[in-house]
Amino acid sequence: MNGSLLAELDRICGQFALALHNSELQVYTTLTLLLLLGILLFPPRNDPDQA
C-alpha cells in the first residue's frame, strides 16, 4: 500500500511538472505583467517628487 501511494504521488508530481513546463511562457509573462503593474500603480513612498 505504501509503495502504491508513493507511485501515485510521483505520477501526480510528474503531471504537474509537465503542465508547468508546457505553460512556462504564459507563467513568466503573467508574473512580469503583474510586477510591472505593481510598480506602476503603487510607486515607492520615498519618492523625491512627493511634497
GROMACS elastic network, one bead per residue, 0.5 to 0.9 nm:
[ bonds ]
;  ai    aj funct       b0    kb
    1     4     6  0.52466   500
    1     5     6  0.62879   500
    1     6     6  0.88001   500
    2     5     6  0.51157   500
    2     6     6  0.63697   500
    2     7     6  0.86679   500
    3     6     6  0.51795   500
    3     7     6  0.61484   500
    3     8     6  0.86192   500
    4     8     6  0.60626   500
    4     9     6  0.85263   500
    5     8     6  0.51202   500
    5     9     6  0.61917   500
    5    10     6  0.85611   500
    6     9     6  0.50025   500
    6    10     6  0.60314   500
    6    11     6  0.85388   500
    7    10     6  0.50211   500
    7    11     6  0.61579   500
    7    12     6  0.86810   500
    8    11     6  0.50519   500
    8    12     6  0.62442   500
    8    13     6  0.86179   500
    9    12     6  0.51300   500
    9    13     6  0.61281   500
    9    14     6  0.85017   500
   10    13     6  0.51148   500
   10    14     6  0.60593   500
   10    15     6  0.86473   500
   11    14     6  0.50473   500
   11    15     6  0.62609   500
   11    16     6  0.86863   500
   12    15     6  0.51509   500
   12    16     6  0.62266   500
   12    17     6  0.86381   500
   13    16     6  0.50578   500
   13    17     6  0.61053   500
   13    18     6  0.85721   500
   14    17     6  0.51077   500
   14    18     6  0.61485   500
   14    19     6  0.85993   500
   15    18     6  0.51150   500
   15    19     6  0.61459   500
   15    20     6  0.85579   500
   16    19     6  0.51290   500
   16    20     6  0.60914   500
   16    21     6  0.85132   500
   17    20     6  0.50801   500
   17    21     6  0.60473   500
   17    22     6  0.85955   500
   18    21     6  0.50391   500
   18    22     6  0.61483   500
   18    23     6  0.86816   500
   19    22     6  0.51375   500
   19    23     6  0.62681   500
   19    24     6  0.85078   500
   20    23     6  0.52467   500
   20    24     6  0.58727   500
   20    27     6  0.82263   500
   21    24     6  0.51584   500
   21    25     6  0.86191   500
   22    25     6  0.79713   500
   23    26     6  0.54841   500
   23    27     6  0.62622   500
   23    28     6  0.88378   500
   24    27     6  0.51714   500
   24    28     6  0.62687   500
   24    29     6  0.85582   500
   25    28     6  0.53309   500
   25    29     6  0.60481   500
   25    30     6  0.85449   500
   26    29     6  0.50471   500
   26    30     6  0.60044   500
   26    31     6  0.85343   500
   27    30     6  0.52328   500
   27    31     6  0.61903   500
   27    32     6  0.86066   500
   28    31     6  0.51409   500
   28    32     6  0.60685   500
   28    33     6  0.85229   500
   29    32     6  0.51907   500
   29    33     6  0.61235   500
   29    34     6  0.86198   500
   30    33     6  0.51042   500
   30    34     6  0.61305   500
   30    35     6  0.85635   500
   31    34     6  0.51353   500
   31    35     6  0.61215   500
   31    36     6  0.86481   500
   32    35     6  0.50964   500
   32    36     6  0.61881   500
   32    37     6  0.85825   500
   33    36     6  0.51923   500
   33    37     6  0.61049   500
   33    38     6  0.84862   500
   34    37     6  0.51260   500
   34    38     6  0.60137   500
   34    39     6  0.86148   500
   35    38     6  0.50946   500
   35    39     6  0.62755   500
   35    40     6  0.86936   500
   36    39     6  0.51509   500
   36    40     6  0.61502   500
   36    41     6  0.85017   500
   37    40     6  0.50839   500
   37    41     6  0.58168   500
   37    42     6  0.80747   500
   38    41     6  0.53274   500
   38    42     6  0.56336   500
   38    43     6  0.78139   500
   39    42     6  0.54220   500
   39    43     6  0.54849   500
   39    44     6  0.79558   500
   40    43     6  0.59816   500
   42    45     6  0.85410   500
   43    46     6  0.88196   500
   43    47     6  0.78002   500
   44    47     6  0.60634   500
   45    48     6  0.89107   500
   45    50     6  0.83766   500
   46    49     6  0.87406   500
   46    50     6  0.78434   500
   47    50     6  0.57741   500
   48    51     6  0.78484   500
